[in-house]
Structures are given as C-alpha cells and as structure tokens.
Amino acid sequence: MKKSLIAFGAALACMGAAQAQSNVQLTGLVDMYVGSMKTAGKERTSEVGSGGMTTSWWGMNGTEDLGNGLKVGFALGAFFRADTGTPGRFNGDAFFARDANVSLSGGFGTLKLGRSMAPNFLPTILFNPYGDSFTVSPLVLHSVGNNAADTGWSNQITYSTPTFAGLRANLQYQFGEQADKSGTNNVGANVFYNQGPLALTAVYEQADIGNPGLANYNALGYSKDKWMVGAAYDFSVVKLYATYGQATQDFSTGADDIKKKTYSLGLDVPVTKAGTVKVAMAQTKTDSVSGKWTTATVGYDHFLSKRTDAYAAAMYDKNSALIDNKSGTSLAVGIRHRF
C-alpha cells in the first residue's frame, strides 16, 4: 500500500511537470568583417567591423507551458560591437535594446509587453536579399533614415494574430510616457502573406517620440509616418524582391513637410548547394531636393555549416544631392556564426 501511494505521488508530480514545462536558452550571433568602406558624403576607412550581415547580439529566451494551450515566454537580447567588445549598437544604446519583453500566447495569438521589434523591422529585412545588414543592404541603409523611430520600440504592447490561410498581422502601440503629453505615442501595424513561392507585406507606422539611448527620445517636435509595401517570389532558380514606400516628416512649427520616396529591387540566386549570389539596389528621392540617393550591392554568401557562413560584398553608394564627395565604393569580407 505504501509503495502504491509513493508511485501515485510520483505520477502526480510528473503530471504537474507536464502541465508546466519550461525551458531557457542562451542564444546569439557574432558577425565580423574586414573592409574598405566609403559611402557618399564620408571619407574612406579601412576597418575590422562588427555586423557586416547581421548586428552581433546575445540573449536569453524561454517559455513555460501553462496548459490548456497557453504559454508564457520571455526574451532578453543585447547588441554588442564584437570588434571592440563594446555593448550596444552605439554609445548610449540601451543594454537590452534588442529584446526585453514577456509574452502570453495561445489560440488567440500572442500578446507581448516590453521592448521588441518596431513595425518597420520585419518587412524591411524579409523583403531584401541582404536581410538585416546595416552595413551592405541598400534597403536597410535607406530605411534607417526613413523609419518613424528606431527599429525596436520600448514601452510597447504588441498583439500578433494567429496565421490563417497564409495571412498574419502585428498591431503595435508604444506609450510615450511624456508628462502632460497624453497624445504623444507611436502606433503601427504590419501584415504578411505567405503562400507557396509568393510573399507579400505591408507596413504603416506613425511616431511622436524616439527611443531610450537616442537623442530624440523625448517628444520629437514633429510627427513622422512611414508606409511600405513589398513582394517576393521564389522561382527556385532565383528569388526576386521589390518594395516601395514613403516617409513623411510633419513639423508642428509650420515648416514645410519632408517627404521621401524609396523603392528597392533585389535577387537571390543559388549557385551551389551552399552558396547564393545576392544583388540589390535602393533609391530614395526627397521632395524639394534636387538629386537622388542610390545604393547598389552585389555579393556572395556561402554556408560552411548550418550555423556558420562566410560572405563577400561590394557596394556602390551615390547621393547626387551632395555638393562634394557624392559617391563611394565599399568592399567587405566577413564571417557570421550563430550559437
């Protein structure tokens, strides 16, 4: 009888563990490159840099199964500059600038609280062949100045819908937390459609504030909005990308609005089982400004294993609106490892 009770108690303990299973992972990525870099308006530099294809980062994430289809999760992620060992993307960047959030998910979708991706981030990196490269991706480089705020938003509520017939969406609201400025906030949404070889996206965001660590964290003094649509189609022998978007800066002082229009094109061509050739370009035209900003990159990415790839890229950058130093070329060779 005593042995039966012990066995019964052990079974109950196992059932309880099954109802509340949890796991925590340490994960991240280190990306380093050697390059000779020159973009429009800047002087040439020879450098060992961090983040040629992806910004280096590390973090922890985990989930707990609450039962009845519910899960709670958390994510903490920090950027770093691997060439110097310095934390953050830039001096003054928040420590967990990549992720700092907790979430609840179930059949209704996912509700997330805390710092996470801004509406603009996923549509930008998924619809260009160079992904989230802030060094050689033409679309990312052109989007940085056009985003309503940062690529991540703090003090944020995010609701992600379940996927239905290839369609999913994210609705996002960032509290401004500015005293006596109740209408100061950031709002946005993005939509994705994936069915077979076709992928589509659309994004809109409007911002009144920046983010911690940035000089414009307090109320900007203007309202900035951005929208973009994108498409990709995978023909197997080549994957094509295209985007078009507009960004408007609306000044409360009565100054003229600044409107920018950006389009991009790209292709990804598998040339071996492990390697692809990537070609991309983006062009931005600012209303009331004579001249255009054009960036084009051609490169090769080769996977040495599932977690490690080596890459090389050549980039041409020209801004005809500048008076001097209108153009420049860059060459970068690097390696990226995920852990």
C-alpha positions as CSV (number, residue, x, y, z in Angstrom):
1,M,0.0,0.0,0.0
2,K,2.8,2.4,0.9
3,K,4.6,1.7,-2.3
4,S,1.4,2.3,-4.2
5,L,1.0,5.7,-2.6
6,I,4.5,6.6,-3.4
7,A,4.0,5.6,-7.0
8,F,0.8,7.6,-7.1
9,G,2.5,10.7,-5.7
10,A,5.3,10.3,-8.3
11,A,2.7,10.1,-11.0
12,L,1.0,13.3,-9.8
13,A,4.4,15.1,-9.7
14,C,5.1,14.1,-13.3
15,M,1.6,15.3,-14.3
16,G,2.3,18.6,-12.7
17,A,5.6,18.9,-14.5
18,A,3.9,18.1,-17.8
19,Q,1.4,20.9,-17.2
20,A,4.1,23.5,-16.5
21,Q,7.1,22.5,-18.7
22,S,9.6,25.3,-19.1
23,N,12.9,25.8,-20.9
24,V,15.5,28.6,-21.2
25,Q,18.0,29.1,-24.0
26,L,21.2,31.1,-24.3
27,T,21.5,32.2,-28.0
28,G,23.1,34.8,-30.1
29,L,25.3,35.6,-33.1
30,V,28.8,37.0,-33.8
31,D,29.4,38.7,-37.2
32,M,32.8,40.2,-38.1
33,Y,34.2,41.6,-41.3
34,V,37.3,43.2,-42.8
35,G,36.6,46.0,-45.2
36,S,37.5,49.2,-47.0
37,M,34.4,51.4,-46.6
38,K,33.3,54.6,-48.3
39,T,29.8,55.9,-48.6
40,A,28.5,59.1,-50.1
41,G,29.5,62.2,-48.0
42,K,32.1,60.3,-45.9
43,E,35.8,59.6,-46.2
44,R,37.2,56.1,-46.8
45,T,38.1,53.9,-43.8
46,S,39.9,50.6,-43.5
47,E,38.4,48.6,-40.7
48,V,37.7,45.4,-38.8
49,G,34.0,45.8,-38.2
50,S,31.1,44.1,-36.4
51,G,27.8,43.3,-38.1
52,G,28.6,43.0,-41.8
53,M,25.5,40.9,-42.5
54,T,23.8,40.9,-39.1
55,T,24.3,43.1,-36.0
56,S,26.1,41.0,-33.4
57,W,24.0,40.1,-30.4
58,W,23.4,37.7,-27.5
59,G,20.4,36.9,-25.4
60,M,18.2,34.5,-23.4
61,N,14.7,33.4,-24.1
62,G,12.4,30.8,-22.6
63,T,8.8,29.5,-22.5
64,E,6.6,27.8,-19.9
65,D,3.7,25.6,-20.9
66,L,0.8,26.7,-18.7
67,G,-1.6,24.0,-20.1
68,N,-4.9,24.5,-22.0
69,G,-3.0,25.8,-25.0
70,L,-1.4,28.7,-23.1
71,K,2.3,29.5,-23.0
72,V,4.2,32.4,-21.3
73,G,7.5,33.4,-22.8
74,F,10.3,36.0,-22.2
75,A,13.2,37.4,-24.3
76,L,16.2,39.4,-23.3
77,G,18.6,40.4,-26.1
78,A,21.6,42.7,-26.1
79,F,23.6,44.1,-29.1
80,F,27.3,44.4,-29.0
81,R,30.2,45.5,-31.2
82,A,32.5,42.5,-31.4
83,D,35.4,44.4,-32.9
84,T,35.9,46.3,-29.6
85,G,33.8,44.3,-27.1
86,T,31.6,47.4,-26.5
87,P,28.0,46.8,-25.6
88,G,25.2,48.3,-27.7
89,R,24.9,49.4,-31.4
90,F,26.2,52.8,-30.5
91,N,27.3,54.7,-27.3
92,G,24.4,55.2,-25.1
93,D,22.3,52.4,-26.5
94,A,20.0,50.6,-24.0
95,F,21.6,47.4,-22.7
96,F,18.8,45.1,-23.8
97,A,18.0,47.1,-26.9
98,R,17.2,44.1,-29.0
99,D,14.6,42.4,-26.7
100,A,13.3,42.9,-23.2
101,N,9.7,41.5,-23.0
102,V,7.3,39.0,-21.7
103,S,4.5,37.4,-23.7
104,L,1.4,35.2,-23.4
105,S,0.3,33.1,-26.4
106,G,-2.5,30.7,-27.2
107,G,-5.2,30.1,-29.8
108,F,-6.0,33.8,-29.7
109,G,-2.4,34.8,-30.9
110,T,0.3,36.4,-28.9
111,L,0.3,39.4,-26.6
112,K,3.7,40.9,-25.8
113,L,4.7,43.6,-23.3
114,G,8.1,45.4,-23.4
115,R,10.8,46.3,-25.9
116,S,10.7,44.4,-29.2
117,M,10.7,44.9,-32.9
118,A,9.2,48.1,-34.4
119,P,6.6,47.6,-37.2
120,N,9.1,48.5,-39.9
121,F,11.7,45.9,-39.0
122,L,10.4,42.6,-40.3
123,P,9.0,43.9,-43.6
124,T,12.4,45.5,-44.3
125,I,14.6,42.6,-43.5
126,L,12.4,39.9,-45.0
127,F,12.0,41.6,-48.4
128,N,15.5,42.2,-49.4
129,P,18.3,39.7,-50.2
130,Y,20.7,41.1,-47.6
131,G,18.3,40.7,-44.7
132,D,19.2,42.8,-41.6
133,S,22.6,44.1,-42.7
134,F,23.1,47.7,-41.6
135,T,26.4,47.6,-43.5
136,V,25.7,46.5,-47.1
137,S,21.9,46.1,-47.5
138,P,20.7,49.1,-49.7
139,L,17.1,48.9,-48.4
140,V,18.1,48.8,-44.8
141,L,20.5,51.7,-45.2
142,H,17.8,53.8,-46.9
143,S,15.2,52.7,-44.4
144,V,17.2,53.8,-41.3
145,G,16.7,57.5,-42.0
146,N,13.1,57.0,-43.1
147,N,11.8,54.9,-40.1
148,A,9.3,56.7,-37.9
149,A,11.6,55.9,-34.9
150,D,14.0,53.1,-34.1
151,T,14.0,49.5,-35.5
152,G,12.9,48.5,-31.9
153,W,10.3,50.2,-29.8
154,S,10.3,50.4,-26.0
155,N,7.3,50.6,-23.6
156,Q,5.3,48.7,-26.2
157,I,2.2,46.5,-26.4
158,T,2.3,44.1,-29.4
159,Y,-0.6,41.8,-30.5
160,S,0.3,39.1,-33.1
161,T,-2.6,37.3,-34.8
162,P,-2.6,33.6,-35.5
163,T,-1.8,32.6,-39.1
164,F,-4.9,32.0,-41.2
165,A,-4.6,30.9,-44.9
166,G,-1.0,32.3,-45.0
167,L,-2.1,35.7,-43.5
168,R,-0.8,37.1,-40.2
169,A,-0.5,40.6,-38.7
170,N,1.1,42.5,-35.8
171,L,-0.6,45.5,-34.1
172,Q,1.8,47.7,-32.1
173,Y,1.4,50.6,-29.7
174,Q,4.3,52.4,-27.8
175,F,3.4,54.5,-24.8
176,G,5.1,57.9,-25.0
177,E,5.3,58.2,-21.2
178,Q,5.7,62.0,-21.5
179,A,4.3,64.1,-18.7
180,D,1.4,66.4,-19.8
181,K,1.6,65.0,-23.4
182,S,-1.0,62.2,-23.4
183,G,-1.2,62.2,-27.2
184,T,2.5,61.6,-27.6
185,N,3.0,58.0,-28.7
186,N,3.9,55.6,-31.5
187,V,1.5,53.3,-33.3
188,G,1.9,50.9,-36.2
189,A,1.0,47.6,-37.8
190,N,2.3,45.2,-40.4
191,V,0.7,42.4,-42.4
192,F,2.3,39.4,-44.1
193,Y,1.0,36.9,-46.6
194,N,3.0,33.7,-47.4
195,Q,1.6,31.0,-49.7
196,G,3.9,28.8,-51.7
197,P,6.6,30.8,-53.5
198,L,4.7,34.2,-53.1
199,A,5.2,36.5,-50.1
200,L,3.6,39.9,-49.6
201,T,3.9,42.6,-46.9
202,A,2.5,46.0,-45.9
203,V,3.5,48.2,-43.0
204,Y,2.5,51.5,-41.6
205,E,3.8,53.4,-38.5
206,Q,3.4,56.9,-37.0
207,A,5.7,58.2,-34.3
208,D,5.9,61.2,-32.0
209,I,8.9,60.0,-29.9
210,G,12.2,58.3,-30.4
211,N,13.6,55.7,-28.0
212,P,15.9,55.5,-25.0
213,G,19.5,56.0,-25.8
214,L,18.7,58.2,-28.8
215,A,18.9,62.0,-28.8
216,N,15.3,62.3,-29.9
217,Y,13.8,60.1,-27.1
218,N,11.7,62.9,-25.8
219,A,8.8,64.3,-27.9
220,L,10.3,64.9,-31.4
221,G,8.6,68.2,-32.0
222,Y,7.2,66.7,-35.2
223,S,5.2,63.7,-36.3
224,K,6.8,61.2,-38.6
225,D,5.0,58.5,-40.5
226,K,6.0,55.7,-42.9
227,W,4.4,53.1,-45.1
228,M,5.8,50.4,-47.3
229,V,4.6,47.5,-49.4
230,G,6.8,44.6,-50.6
231,A,6.7,41.4,-52.6
232,A,8.9,38.4,-53.1
233,Y,8.6,35.4,-55.4
234,D,10.8,32.3,-55.3
235,F,11.3,30.7,-58.7
236,S,13.8,28.2,-57.1
237,V,16.5,29.2,-59.6
238,V,16.1,32.8,-58.5
239,K,14.2,34.7,-55.8
240,L,13.0,38.2,-56.6
241,Y,12.3,41.1,-54.2
242,A,10.7,44.5,-54.7
243,T,9.5,47.2,-52.3
244,Y,8.1,50.8,-52.5
245,G,7.4,53.2,-49.6
246,Q,7.1,56.7,-48.5
247,A,8.1,58.6,-45.3
248,T,6.8,62.0,-44.2
249,Q,8.1,64.3,-41.5
250,D,5.3,66.7,-40.4
251,F,6.6,69.7,-38.4
252,S,4.4,71.2,-35.7
253,T,6.3,74.5,-36.1
254,G,4.7,75.1,-39.5
255,A,7.8,74.3,-41.5
256,D,7.4,72.5,-44.8
257,D,6.9,68.7,-44.6
258,I,9.8,66.5,-45.7
259,K,8.6,63.6,-47.9
260,K,10.9,60.8,-49.1
261,K,10.0,58.1,-51.6
262,T,12.1,54.8,-51.7
263,Y,11.9,51.8,-53.9
264,S,14.2,48.7,-54.0
265,L,14.8,45.7,-56.1
266,G,16.8,42.6,-55.4
267,L,17.5,39.0,-56.4
268,D,19.0,35.9,-54.7
269,V,20.5,33.3,-57.0
270,P,21.6,29.9,-55.6
271,V,24.8,28.9,-57.5
272,T,25.8,26.0,-55.3
273,K,24.1,23.8,-52.7
274,A,25.6,26.1,-50.0
275,G,26.1,29.5,-51.7
276,T,24.0,32.3,-53.2
277,V,24.8,35.4,-55.2
278,K,22.9,38.4,-53.9
279,V,22.2,41.6,-55.9
280,A,20.2,44.6,-54.5
281,M,19.6,48.3,-55.1
282,A,17.6,51.0,-53.5
283,Q,16.9,54.6,-54.5
284,T,15.4,57.5,-52.4
285,K,14.1,60.7,-53.7
286,T,13.4,63.6,-51.4
287,D,10.7,66.1,-52.5
288,S,12.0,69.7,-52.9
289,V,15.6,68.3,-53.1
290,S,17.4,68.1,-56.4
291,G,19.1,64.8,-56.8
292,K,18.7,61.2,-55.7
293,W,20.4,58.8,-53.3
294,T,21.2,55.4,-54.9
295,T,22.9,52.4,-53.4
296,A,23.7,49.0,-55.1
297,T,25.3,45.9,-53.7
298,V,26.5,42.6,-55.2
299,G,27.8,39.8,-53.0
300,Y,28.2,36.1,-52.4
301,D,27.1,34.2,-49.2
302,H,28.4,30.7,-48.6
303,F,27.3,28.5,-45.7
304,L,30.1,26.4,-44.2
305,S,27.6,24.7,-41.9
306,K,24.1,25.2,-40.6
307,R,25.3,27.9,-38.2
308,T,28.3,29.5,-40.0
309,D,28.6,31.4,-43.2
310,A,31.2,33.4,-45.0
311,Y,30.4,36.3,-47.2
312,A,31.8,39.0,-49.5
313,A,30.1,42.1,-50.8
314,A,30.9,45.1,-52.9
315,M,28.7,48.3,-52.6
316,Y,28.4,51.5,-54.6
317,D,26.7,54.5,-52.9
318,K,25.9,57.8,-54.6
319,N,24.0,60.9,-53.5
320,S,23.7,63.4,-56.3
321,A,22.2,66.0,-53.9
322,L,25.6,66.4,-52.2
323,I,27.9,69.2,-53.3
324,D,31.2,67.2,-52.6
325,N,32.1,63.6,-52.1
326,K,29.0,62.5,-53.9
327,S,29.8,58.8,-54.2
328,G,31.9,56.0,-52.8
329,T,32.6,52.2,-53.0
330,S,32.9,49.7,-50.3
331,L,34.3,46.1,-50.1
332,A,33.7,43.8,-47.1
333,V,34.6,40.2,-46.4
334,G,33.4,38.5,-43.3
335,I,32.1,35.5,-41.3
336,R,28.9,35.1,-39.3
337,H,28.4,32.4,-36.6
338,R,25.2,31.6,-34.7
339,F,25.1,29.9,-31.4
